[in-house]
Amino acid sequence: MVSKNQKKLIKSLYQKKYRKQHGLFVAEGKKVIKELLAADLKLHSLFTLEVGIFDVSTTLEYDITEEELKQISFLTTPQVALAVFHIPEVKKTNPNGLVLALDDIRDPGNLGTIIRLCDWFGIQDLVCSLQTVDCYNPKVIQATMGSITRVNISYVNLQDFLTLESPNSRIFGTFMNGNSIYTEKLPKDAIVIMGNEANGISEDIQNLIKDRITIPQFGSDQKTESLNVATATAIVLSEFRRS
């Protein structure tokens, strides 16, 4: 059974300010929840239609009905279980290796996919501007499919990070015009910046970028204005790793 206070808490966690206030976030579905538990994230509470399928303390597990799950779920089609986890502490970014930076990414689905891409391509650190959507947004968590446990995500003043914390790093930015990523010599250690879905990289950040790269368009009827940022990230990370 789900109490009124539990329902109120879960629903409040849809908003960033309450996630921050309580230090909690929501995850849904067997696969995602099991990934988070396997990564030793601290469980606050678990609500499930199938008691016993998760290896958790019985004091944290609640047997609920389908109707109750619908009342607390953020999904159109609820998926067996919903869990509330404590938000883990952020680790310091390692300036060595390939670091991905996001400048004002707003779509939760895009961020979730990018986190999965970081996991796939072995990017340990994802640095986000303060305007980028919260990685503990329920839609982001769902889109990561558990990859969020294997990528260190930090939110920073991106301009300060690039100038003060990583002054010696080679900084690449993705633009509509720049050197072709297929012909550019790409280093093993670098910071790669992906920009906002509609406006690209902000002017203040552009001024800090010396290496401008682009994914060239090959279609003969070139009416497509740009690539989806998650799609572009996949291509960019693949090329950096291939090089």
C-alpha positions in Angstrom: 0.0 0.0 0.0 1.1 3.6 -0.7 0.4 6.2 1.9 -0.7 9.7 1.2 2.7 11.1 2.3 4.5 8.6 0.1 2.4 9.6 -2.9 3.0 13.3 -2.2 6.8 12.7 -1.9 7.0 10.7 -5.1 4.9 13.2 -7.1 7.0 16.1 -5.8 10.2 14.5 -7.2 9.1 15.3 -10.7 10.3 18.8 -10.0 14.0 19.6 -9.7 13.7 21.8 -6.7 12.2 19.0 -4.6 14.7 16.4 -5.9 17.4 18.8 -4.7 15.6 19.5 -1.4 15.1 15.8 -0.5 18.2 14.4 -2.2 16.0 11.8 -3.9 15.0 10.7 -7.4 12.6 8.3 -9.0 13.4 5.3 -11.3 10.8 2.9 -12.9 10.9 -0.5 -14.5 12.7 -3.8 -13.5 15.8 -3.3 -15.7 16.5 0.3 -14.6 15.9 -0.4 -10.9 18.1 -3.6 -10.9 20.9 -1.6 -12.6 20.7 1.1 -9.9 20.6 -1.5 -7.1 23.6 -3.4 -8.7 25.6 -0.1 -8.6 25.0 0.1 -4.9 22.9 3.3 -5.0 21.2 3.8 -1.7 17.5 2.8 -1.9 14.9 4.9 -0.1 11.8 2.9 -1.0 10.5 0.4 -3.5 6.9 0.0 -4.7 6.2 -3.1 -6.8 3.5 -5.5 -8.1 5.9 -8.4 -7.8 7.3 -8.5 -4.2 10.5 -10.5 -3.9 12.0 -10.0 -7.4 14.4 -7.4 -6.1 17.1 -8.2 -3.6 16.2 -5.5 -1.1 15.3 -5.2 2.6 11.6 -6.0 3.2 11.4 -2.8 5.3 12.0 -0.8 2.1 9.7 -2.8 -0.2 5.9 -2.1 -0.5 3.4 -4.5 -2.2 1.1 -2.3 -4.3 -1.8 -2.7 -6.7 -1.8 -1.8 -10.4 -4.1 1.1 -9.6 -1.7 2.4 -7.0 1.2 2.1 -9.4 -0.7 4.1 -12.0 -1.3 6.8 -9.3 2.4 7.3 -8.6 4.0 6.5 -11.9 5.3 9.1 -14.3 4.9 6.8 -17.3 1.9 6.4 -19.6 2.3 2.6 -19.2 3.7 1.8 -15.7 6.3 -0.9 -15.6 5.9 -3.3 -12.6 7.8 -1.2 -10.1 8.8 2.3 -9.0 11.8 3.0 -6.8 13.0 6.1 -4.9 16.8 6.4 -4.6 19.1 8.8 -2.8 21.1 11.0 -5.2 24.8 10.0 -5.0 27.6 12.4 -4.4 29.3 13.8 -7.5 33.0 12.9 -7.9 35.5 15.4 -9.1 36.0 15.5 -12.9 39.2 13.8 -14.2 40.7 16.2 -16.7 42.6 13.4 -18.4 41.1 11.4 -21.3 38.1 12.3 -23.4 35.6 14.6 -21.6 32.1 15.4 -23.0 30.6 18.8 -22.2 27.0 19.9 -22.8 26.1 23.5 -23.3 22.4 24.0 -22.4 20.9 20.7 -23.5 17.2 21.0 -22.6 15.5 17.8 -23.8 15.4 15.0 -21.2 15.4 12.3 -23.9 18.5 13.7 -25.6 20.4 13.9 -22.3 19.4 10.3 -21.4 20.6 9.1 -24.7 23.8 11.0 -24.4 24.5 9.5 -21.0 24.0 6.0 -22.6 26.4 7.0 -25.4 29.0 8.1 -22.8 28.7 4.7 -21.2 29.0 2.9 -24.6 32.1 4.8 -25.7 33.8 4.8 -22.3 33.4 8.4 -21.5 33.8 8.6 -17.7 33.1 12.3 -17.2 30.1 14.2 -18.6 30.2 18.0 -17.7 26.9 19.9 -18.0 26.3 23.6 -18.0 24.0 24.9 -15.2 21.2 25.4 -17.8 21.3 21.7 -18.9 18.3 19.6 -17.9 18.7 17.8 -14.6 20.1 14.3 -15.1 17.8 13.0 -12.3 14.7 14.1 -14.2 12.5 10.9 -14.4 12.5 11.1 -18.2 16.3 11.2 -18.2 16.6 8.3 -15.8 14.3 6.2 -18.0 16.2 7.1 -21.2 19.6 6.1 -19.6 18.5 2.5 -19.0 20.9 2.3 -16.0 23.9 3.9 -17.7 23.7 6.9 -15.3 25.4 4.6 -12.7 28.6 4.3 -14.9 29.1 8.0 -15.9 30.2 10.8 -13.6 27.9 13.7 -14.3 28.7 17.2 -12.9 26.9 20.6 -13.3 29.2 23.6 -13.5 29.6 27.1 -14.8 30.9 25.8 -18.1 32.9 28.9 -18.9 34.8 28.7 -15.5 35.3 25.0 -16.0 37.0 25.5 -19.4 39.1 28.5 -18.3 40.0 27.7 -14.7 39.7 23.9 -14.2 40.9 22.7 -17.6 43.1 25.5 -19.0 45.5 23.2 -20.7 43.0 20.9 -22.4 42.4 21.0 -26.1 38.8 22.1 -26.6 36.7 21.0 -29.6 33.3 22.4 -30.4 30.7 21.1 -32.9 29.4 23.6 -35.4 27.5 23.7 -38.7 30.7 25.1 -40.3 34.2 23.8 -39.3 36.7 21.2 -40.2 35.3 17.9 -41.2 35.4 15.4 -38.3 36.3 12.7 -40.9 39.5 14.4 -41.9 40.5 16.2 -38.7 43.2 14.6 -36.5 41.5 13.9 -33.2 43.5 13.5 -30.0 43.0 10.9 -27.3 42.7 13.6 -24.6 40.3 16.5 -25.2 37.1 18.2 -24.2 34.3 18.0 -26.7 31.4 20.5 -26.5 27.9 19.8 -27.8 25.5 22.8 -28.0 21.8 23.5 -27.4 19.3 21.8 -29.6 18.0 25.0 -31.2 20.9 27.5 -30.8 24.0 25.5 -30.7 27.0 26.5 -28.6 26.6 29.8 -26.8 28.7 32.8 -27.8 30.6 32.9 -24.5 31.7 29.3 -24.9 32.4 29.7 -28.6 35.1 32.3 -27.7 37.0 29.6 -25.8 37.0 27.1 -28.6 40.0 26.9 -31.0 39.1 23.6 -32.7 35.8 23.8 -34.6 34.6 20.6 -36.1 31.5 19.6 -38.2 29.8 16.5 -39.4 29.6 17.2 -43.2 26.3 16.7 -45.0 26.3 14.4 -48.0 22.7 14.5 -49.2 22.3 16.1 -52.6 19.1 17.9 -51.6 20.4 19.6 -48.6 17.3 20.9 -46.9 17.9 19.3 -43.5 19.1 22.1 -41.2 20.9 20.0 -38.6 21.2 16.7 -36.8 19.6 15.8 -33.5 22.2 16.5 -30.8 22.1 12.9 -29.5 22.7 11.6 -33.0 25.5 14.1 -33.6 27.1 13.1 -30.3 27.1 9.4 -31.3 29.0 10.3 -34.5 31.4 12.6 -32.8 32.3 10.1 -30.0 32.6 7.3 -32.5 35.1 9.3 -34.5 37.1 10.3 -31.5 37.4 6.7 -30.3 38.2 5.5 -33.8 41.0 7.9 -34.2 
